[in-house]
Amino acid sequence: MTAAPLAHLLLVDDEPSIRTPLATVLGKAGYRVTTAADAAEARAQLLVGAFDLAILDIMMPGEDGLSLARFIRAGSDLPIILLTARAEDIDRIIGLEMGADDYLAKPFNPRELTARIAAILRRSQRSVAAPEAASGYRFGPWILDTAQRRLMRGDGHEVPLTGGDFALLEALVLRPNVTLSRDQLLDLTKGREAGPFDRAIDNAISRLRRKIEVDPRAPEYIKTVHAAGYVLAARVTRL
């Protein structure tokens, strides 16, 4: 069974003997897989990566998978599958009550996991077309309406955004005060098909600065971090 093209999975398991071969199986099934050995590494990956689904081992040293699932669900609707070596109902019930989409007890057949991933992704892709409640983020005088894909000033003036403008600004707004490399921004904006070159991001940043900065040559919000990338240097408030 193969995945939708470019579907990106985050696989979190502290056991290399499980994590590595499972990543290989999922890769052969057509998925792009990023792995993490613990919750701290997973949190770092979630900060800079764009994922379609997370697979979390519950029983990990330090922060466990249930806590990580709670963290993910607090900030996004990213689909979650929980894995555990214990087939206890209480773990399954707690995980599902937290918002996990599925649960699989070890040992399991990797083909079953692959089938469950495909089913969840199909459901999540269908739900994308459903109407969304208004939502957005405020930074400085600006409001980014992520439901309507609009950028407005506090006085109601709307600034037109292309699809690329919106994707880039959303990637920055969702990660305020975090330096993102050009490669990370290309990944987050799904821009690699359009042009996998540094200049593609540089040109897009310049275009966006002309729309939101008082002086694009001395930007207040989208700042350049020398030899590292770009950062939205602002306090962001979710509306």
ChimeraX attribute file (.defattr): number of C-alpha atoms within 10 A of each C-alpha:
attribute: neighborCount
match mode: 1-to-1
recipient: residues
	/A:1	10
	/A:2	13
	/A:3	21
	/A:4	13
	/A:5	9
	/A:6	13
	/A:7	16
	/A:8	20
	/A:9	23
	/A:10	23
	/A:11	24
	/A:12	25
	/A:13	27
	/A:14	19
	/A:15	12
	/A:16	11
	/A:17	9
	/A:18	11
	/A:19	17
	/A:20	13
	/A:21	12
	/A:22	19
	/A:23	19
	/A:24	13
	/A:25	15
	/A:26	22
	/A:27	17
	/A:28	13
	/A:29	16
	/A:30	17
	/A:31	22
	/A:32	19
	/A:33	20
	/A:34	17
	/A:35	20
	/A:36	19
	/A:37	17
	/A:38	22
	/A:39	23
	/A:40	13
	/A:41	12
	/A:42	20
	/A:43	15
	/A:44	11
	/A:45	16
	/A:46	14
	/A:47	12
	/A:48	20
	/A:49	17
	/A:50	20
	/A:51	20
	/A:52	20
	/A:53	22
	/A:54	26
	/A:55	24
	/A:56	28
	/A:57	29
	/A:58	24
	/A:59	17
	/A:60	18
	/A:61	11
	/A:62	9
	/A:63	13
	/A:64	16
	/A:65	24
	/A:66	21
	/A:67	14
	/A:68	20
	/A:69	26
	/A:70	14
	/A:71	13
	/A:72	19
	/A:73	16
	/A:74	11
	/A:75	9
	/A:76	8
	/A:77	13
	/A:78	17
	/A:79	23
	/A:80	25
	/A:81	23
	/A:82	24
	/A:83	25
	/A:84	21
	/A:85	13
	/A:86	15
	/A:87	14
	/A:88	10
	/A:89	9
	/A:90	10
	/A:91	17
	/A:92	20
	/A:93	12
	/A:94	12
	/A:95	23
	/A:96	18
	/A:97	10
	/A:98	16
	/A:99	18
	/A:100	25
	/A:101	18
	/A:102	18
	/A:103	21
	/A:104	20
	/A:105	16
	/A:106	11
	/A:107	12
	/A:108	12
	/A:109	10
	/A:110	13
	/A:111	13
	/A:112	11
	/A:113	19
	/A:114	19
	/A:115	14
	/A:116	17
	/A:117	24
	/A:118	18
	/A:119	12
	/A:120	18
	/A:121	17
	/A:122	13
	/A:123	11
	/A:124	16
	/A:125	12
	/A:126	10
	/A:127	11
	/A:128	9
	/A:129	8
	/A:130	8
	/A:131	8
	/A:132	11
	/A:133	9
	/A:134	10
	/A:135	14
	/A:136	19
	/A:137	17
	/A:138	20
	/A:139	18
	/A:140	14
	/A:141	10
	/A:142	19
	/A:143	22
	/A:144	23
	/A:145	18
	/A:146	17
	/A:147	12
	/A:148	12
	/A:149	17
	/A:150	16
	/A:151	24
	/A:152	17
	/A:153	16
	/A:154	12
	/A:155	8
	/A:156	10
	/A:157	10
	/A:158	14
	/A:159	12
	/A:160	13
	/A:161	15
	/A:162	11
	/A:163	10
	/A:164	14
	/A:165	17
	/A:166	20
	/A:167	20
	/A:168	21
	/A:169	20
	/A:170	19
	/A:171	21
	/A:172	22
	/A:173	25
	/A:174	17
	/A:175	16
	/A:176	19
	/A:177	18
	/A:178	16
	/A:179	19
	/A:180	23
	/A:181	18
	/A:182	19
	/A:183	16
	/A:184	16
	/A:185	24
	/A:186	23
	/A:187	18
	/A:188	20
	/A:189	20
	/A:190	15
	/A:191	18
	/A:192	14
	/A:193	8
	/A:194	9
	/A:195	11
	/A:196	14
	/A:197	13
	/A:198	14
	/A:199	11
	/A:200	15
	/A:201	22
	/A:202	15
	/A:203	11
	/A:204	14
	/A:205	20
	/A:206	14
	/A:207	13
	/A:208	20
	/A:209	20
	/A:210	13
	/A:211	16
	/A:212	19
	/A:213	14
	/A:214	12
	/A:215	11
	/A:216	18
	/A:217	10
	/A:218	11
	/A:219	16
	/A:220	16
	/A:221	20
	/A:222	24
	/A:223	19
	/A:224	17
	/A:225	12
	/A:226	7
	/A:227	7
	/A:228	11
	/A:229	19
	/A:230	22
	/A:231	20
	/A:232	23
	/A:233	21
	/A:234	16
	/A:235	12
	/A:236	18
	/A:237	14
	/A:238	12
	/A:239	11
